[in-house]
């Protein structure tokens, strides 16, 4: 097993620890469970149908996405 140490700011560590406790886990166990459930990155190409199948059709844009869409152009992009 490989061991990795990650240094994060105390306030973020406290926030993550609280989230782990909300799931009835230690921070270490919670992070390990999150990492073990992540799918390995796929190599190769995706079809448009595969990408669209992962989308939530009725989802509204997040605040971050809305801010990006509403931002003025910074180059030659056209939207």
N, C-alpha and C positions, 0 to 999 in steps of 0.2 A: 504494500500500500504506500502511496506517495503522500507525504505530508507537506502542506503548504501553509505558510503563515501570511496573514493579511493584516496590515496595519490600517485601522480606520479611526477617524476622530471619535473621541469619547461620546459626544452627543449622538452620533450616528450609531455607535455600538449600543448605546442605551436604547435607542429606538428599535433597532433590530432585535435586541434581547426581549423587549416588551412584546414585539410581534411573535417571537418564538414562544414566549410564555403563554400568549393567547391561544396558541396551538397545542399547549401542554407539553412543550419540548424545551430542551436546552438550546442555546444559540448554536452550538456545535452540531447537535443532532438535526436541528431545523435546516441549517445550511447544507449538511450532507444529504438530507432528504430532497432538498430542492435541486441539488446538483445531480443526484441519481435519477431524477425524473425528467431531466432535460434530454431531449432527443439529440443524438449526435448530428452534427451538421451534414447535410446531404451534399455529396459531390456530384457535379454534373449540372444538367440543365433542368429547369422546371417548365412545364407547359403552362399556358395561360389558364387552362381549366384547373390545374392543381393550385395555382396561386389564388384564383378567384374562390375556390372551394374553402379556403382558409379565412375568407372575409366574412364579416358579420354584415349582412345586407342592410339592415335598418340602423346601423350604428351611426351616431352623430360624431362629427370630428371632436377630438379632445381640444382643450384650451390651447395646448401647444400647437396642434395642427391648425387650428383656426388662426392663431397669431401668425404662423408661417404663411398661410394662404392670404391673409390680409396685409402682409408686409409688402412694401414697395419693391419693385425689381432692383436687383443689384448688378445685373449684367445684361445679357441680351435675351434672357428668357422671356417667353410669351406664355401667358396662362389665360 
